[in-house]
């Protein structure tokens, strides 16, 4: 028996994927949307893309009888839902079909728009990092200039001789004699 996994809910009906091949049975989706499974099976058979991908599998129903099911590969199920003509379904099902199609269109938009969002996000990160790098370059150049000035001053101070010291000390000495009143 094939293992199945629920991938979505349509009108509170779990949509299952047959895991080994990621196939989606068509009939449960039709029932969830309130549309005719036989008409959709015919529609799939008439569609050149969907017909070439559809798979017929045999499954055991709740009544223990084997039944043939039309399945689509998971990646084509959305294409099929998007192509259902909501004008050709009964009035009470139309809203469910349109809601499902809007979700498919949203998925398509999100998928196509994701790359653009990625590019914008990446460009924003690059611009931020360039600003940080430019600020660091300015800080580095300023620090480099200060370092060169500090090294220059260090060399000047290292070159002071004892004689230079005495001479500068002497220049600062004021001869003041408190006893003289001149």
Buried (B, 14 or more C-beta within 10 A) or exposed (E): EBEBEEEBEBEEBEBBBBEEEBBBBBBBBBBBBBBBBEEBBEBBEEBEEBEEBBBEBEBEEEEEEEEEBBBBBBEBBBBBBBBBEBEEBEEEBBEBBBEBBEBBEEEEEEEEEEEEEEEEEEEEEEEEEEEEEEEEEEEEEEEEEEEEEEEEEEEEEEEEEEEEEEEEEEEEEEEEEEEEEE
